[in-house]
Amino acid sequence: MRTVIQRVRSASVTVNHTLVSSIEQGLLVLVGFTHSDTRADLEYMANKILNLRIFNDGEGVMNLSIRDLQGELLVVSQFTLYAQCAKGNRPSYVQSAPRNIAEPLYEQFADMLARLYDLPVKRGIFGADMQVELVNDGPVTILL
């Protein structure tokens, strides 16, 4: 499991010119899965994301988590996080989990975040051709 966490002032997902989800201040989480990911991986990642202290406190120091801020979360599936580019110029995606594995993991992960966070978690549409817009705050981008 790989994630890219971006601290945002706003983010949105559009599919076929239709707005699917949008958030204001919070985190945009891009998530990709591989064949061997387990529920334990989902739990670890969900807790790590919810407790990362990457928001500024009153002194301008990154000392607050999304929980402290009660910011919004937007989770978007992205199989290209497992792209292998070492050979040639065309990425290989063989390490990305196939849809029948990745889609249930994505849904479980978003549900788990919502349950642990106790606030709604917005989502993209798994497997759709999505346009993701964001205003990265900082910029702060964390790879997990």
Sequence and secondary structure as in RCSB ss.txt:
>XXXX:A:sequence
MRTVIQRVRSASVTVNHTLVSSIEQGLLVLVGFTHSDTRADLEYMANKILNLRIFNDGEGVMNLSIRDLQGELLV
VSQFTLYAQCAKGNRPSYVQSAPRNIAEPLYEQFADMLARLYDLPVKRGIFGADMQVELVNDGPVTILL
>XXXX:A:secstr
 EEEEEEEEEEEEEETTEEEEEESSEEEEEEE BTT  HHHHHHHHHHHHH   EE TTS EEE HHHHT EEEE
EE GGGG B SSSSS B TTB  HHHHHHHHHHHHHHHHHHHTS EEE  TTS EEEEEEEEEEEEEE 
